[in-house]
Amino acid sequence: MRNIKLTIEYDGKGFNGWQKQPDKLNIQGEIEKAISTITGEKIELIGSGRTDRRCT
C-alpha cells in the first residue's frame, strides 16, 4: 500500500457532499473512480477539509 497526498479544490454544486453515499453523486466516489481508472487499482480516499463558503 502507498499513500499519496492530494490537495484539491472543487465546486460541490450538484453533488451530495464529500462522503460516499449509496445511489447518490458525491465527490469521494467520483475521485476514487477516476483514480481507479487511471491506476487500475482499488482506491479508498480519506479526506479532511473545510466547508467554508466562498464569498464573492
SULLINWO-V69169 format. One record per pair of residues at least 24 apart in sequence whose C-alpha atoms are under 8 Angstrom apart, sorted by the first residue. I is the first residue (numbers start at 1). J is the second residue. D is the distance in Angstrom with one decimal. If there is no record, write none. Layout:
BEGIN
((I | J | D) (I | J | D))
END
This chain:
BEGIN
none
END
